[in-house]
């Protein structure tokens, strides 16, 4: 009788411990190989240069309430470029489309005192690829007719954070689309796609 109780207790303890270990695991986004893209393996970022615009997307894995990304755009064109954060899209592995939260919505969902943190290796990794991402001055906010439109002066950069409803706990692959970065003079539109894998650690 005692033996049966001991065995039963051991099985229950093992199951409980396994469950605790699973709950404690984090889902982390890592870069997936993408055509014409540069991967920063230590920080998890992806860099793409296309038609005079440098774009870098970096998953912010210290944010647990949402799927968060830092997006850096560097304008190497001769004219202003602009885009709208609300146009960005996150696709899960089933092709479901998720739009970003508005800034005030994201702020309300963040735990108190938690701020997005860019991994320390990012600076040294990106400097070996395109130092403009670090050295270019931040753009001055320009007076525009639509306050949701973000514009970047030539040879300047802009860094923003994007927050989405959390998909990384159910999807093994996520794709961030930054569509319609457009030249204010020529009207030319440039889009970027960043693919990430989701790993459990």
N, C-alpha and C positions, 0 to 999 in steps of 0.2 A: 504493500500500500504506500509506504513512504517512498519507495523507488518510483512509483507511478507519479506521485505528487512532485517529486524532485525533477523528473523528466519533463513533466508538463510545465513546471515553473521555468525550467531552462529554455524550453521552446518559446514560451511567451516573452521571456526576457530578450531572447535573440531577435524575435520579430520586432519588439519595441525598439531595440537598439538600431536595427536596420532602418526602421521608419524614421528615427531621429537623424540618422546619417543622411537619408535622402532629403529630408526637410532642410537640413543644413547646407545642402549643396546650392551653389549659385549657378545661374545660367548666364554665360558670358559670350558676348558677340566677338568673333574674330574675323579678320578679312579673308574672303574667298578669292581665288584667282580670277581676275577679270581682264579681258582683252584691253591692251593699251593702258593698263593701270599699273601703278607702282604700289607695292605693299610695304607697310612699315610693321614688321612682325612684333616688335617689342611693345609698341604702343597700340597696335591693332588698327591703325589708320590705313586709308587708301587715298592715293593721289592720282589725279588725272589732269593732263594739260591738253586743251582742245581749243583751236581757233583763237588763241590769244587770251584765254582765260584759264587760270590754274584753280582747280577745285580740290579740296581735301575734306574727306568725311572721317570722323573719328568717333567710335562708340564710347559713350560715357558710362562705364559699367558700375560706377559707384552709386548711380541713381537706381534704386530698386523699385520705386513705385511706377515707373514708366520706362519705355525704351527711349533713350536719350542719345543725341548725336551732337557733336560740335561740327559746324560747317564753316570752312574758311574759303573765301573766294578772293583771288588776286587778279586785278584787271591789268592786263598787259596790252590792251587795245588802245587805239588813239582817241576813243570817245568814252563817255560815260556808259556803264552797263547797269542794268537794274533787274530785280526779280522780286517775287512775292513769296514770303515764307509759307503762306497758306496754300500755295500751289504744289508744295513738296508732297510726296506720297511715299508711304511705306507699304510694300507688298509682302505678304507672308508666303509660305511655300504652296498654298492652295490658290494663290492669285487674288486673295482678298485685299481690298484697297483701304488703307487707313490714312486719314488726314491728320495733320498735327494739331495739338491743342493750341488754343490761343494763349498768349503769354500769361494772362491773368488766371486762366484755368490751370496751366502748368504750375504756376506759383502756389496755388491753393492746394495742389496735390503733393507738393514736395514736403518731406518731413521737416520739421522746424530745425533750422540751423544747418541743413544739408545744402551744399552748393555743388554744381557740376565741377569735377576735377579732371583736368587733362593729364594723362600719364606723363611722368617726368622724362621717359626716353624719347618722347615725341620730338622735342626740339632738336636733339642731335641727329635723329633719324632724318628729319625733313631737311635739315641743313645740308646733308650730303646729296640731296636730290635737287631742291630748288630753294636757295636761301631767301628768295623773295617772300616766301610764306612767313618767314620770321622778320625779315628786315624792312619789308614794305610798310609805310606808315598806315595807320588806321584811317579810314575815310572819314571825312567830315560829313555830318548829317546835312543833307541838302534839302532846301525847301521844295517840296513836291506837292502836286495837287491832291495826291492820295497818300495819307500817312502810312498805309500798309506797304507802300512801295519802297524798297530799299535800293539806293543807288550808290555806285562806287566810282570814284574818280579814276582816271588813268594812273597807273603805277601806284595805286593804293589797294588796301585789302579791307575786307569786312569779315568779322567772325560773329556768328549767331549760334544759338542753341535751338535744336528742334526736339520736341517731346511728343511721343505717340502713346496711345493706349498699349499696354504691355502685350506683346505677341511672342516674346522670346521664351516664354514658359511652355508654349504649345507648338511652336514652329521651329524647325531645325535650320531654316534658311530665311533670311530677310533681305529685301532689296530696297535701298533708298534711292528714289528718283528725284532729281533736282531739275525740273523742266523749265524751259522758256527763260533762261538768262538772256536778256536781249540788249542789243546795242541801241542806244537812244537815238543815234543818227541814222544808221543804215536799216534798223529794224530787224537785223539778223538775229535769229534765235538759236541758242546753244543749250543742249540738255546733257545731263550727267547721270550715270547709273552706277551705284556702289553695291556690291554683293557681299553679304556677311553670312558666316556660318554661326550657329549657336551651339556652344559646347557646355556640358555640365562639369563643373569643377568643385 
